[in-house]
Amino acid sequence: MKYEFQIIANGFEGYGEGTGCFCNKDLQGSFTIKRIEGYYYSKDSFFALCHDNGNKKHYITPFIHGKAKDILLIETNISKEELKKLRYIKVPEPISVKEYYENYNFFSRIPLWLRW
């Protein structure tokens, strides 16, 4: 077991390592997230930078799908110029639960919680 960053959609679904994402809005093609590296955001947009099992980079963004308005994460194309206009947060490396308790006492865990 390890702590890792996940994107929560629909109030309960966690997107992270092992999650399948679609390659486009038509839900054609897919890939599996190996690791989320960081995310870009503004008041009006959100993009996560992730890698698949082949270590290929993908930018994913929320997409509202169907009448039930389910939120899916799909791959998107975004220019480097557009990304520069957004804030970026790098996600900390995943750590095991054992490492977490061995290396972080209660007071040193507080800033770690706040970063997440």
N, C-alpha and C positions, 0 to 999 in steps of 0.2 A: 504494500500500500504506500502511496506517496501523495503529497500535496501538489497540486498543479493548478494552473489558471484555467478556468473554463468560462465560456460565454453562456449566460442563462437567457433562454428565449421562452416565450409563452409562460413565463412565470415559474417554470419548473424544469424544462429540458436543459440539460447541460451539454454544451458543445465543447469538446476537447479531444485529447488523445483517443484515437479509435473511432471517432465519429465520422460518418460518411457525409460528404457535402456534394451538392450538385454543381455541374460545370456551367450551367446557364439557366435562364428563367423557364425554358421549356422542359427542365428537369431531365435533360439528355446528358448522359455521361456523369461520372462521379469519381471521387477520390476519397481517401481516408486521411484524416488529420493525424499526423505524427506528433506535431508540437506547435503550439501557438507561440510565436516569438514576441509579438507586441500588437498594439492597436493604435489606429489613428482615429481621431474624432473631432467633431465640432458640435455646435448646437443642433445642426441639421443632418449630420451624417456620421457613419461608423464603418470602419474597415479594419479587419484583423489581418495581420500578416501571419501566415502559417506555412508549414512544410508538410508534404505528404510522405509516404513511406519510402519514396525514391529520392527524398530530399529536394524535390522541386518546390519553388516558392509559389504561393497562391495568395491572392487578396480576396477575402470573403466579406460579404455584406448581407444584412438581413433583407429578406424578400417576403412580402405578404402573399400567400398562395391560397387560392380557392375561396369558396363561399364561407368556410369556417374561419377564414383569415388566419390560418396557421402561419407562423413565422418560420421560414427556412433560411439557412445560410447558404448562399450560392457564390461561386467564383465571379469576380467582376474585373473588368479592365479599368485601371485608373492611372492617369499619367503621373509622372514624378512631380510635375509642376503643381498638380492638384494636391498631391500628398504633402507638399511643402507648406500649403496653406492650413493644414490641420495640425492639431497637437498630437504628439506621439508619446506613448508610454511603453517602455520595454518591460516585458514580463520577467519576473525572477525565474531562475532555473528551478525545475521541480526538485524537491528533496523528499527523502523517505521520512516516514513518521518517526522512525528510530533516530535518524539524524536530527530531526526537528527537536525532539526532546533532549537529545544529548548535547546539542550545540546552542540551544536557546533556553535560558532560564526564563522565568515568568516575565521579568522586567525587560529583557531583551526581545521577547516575543511581541510585546505591544507595538513597537514600530514596524515589525514585520506584518502584523495584522493590518495596521493602518496603510501600509503600502499596497496590500491586496485590496 
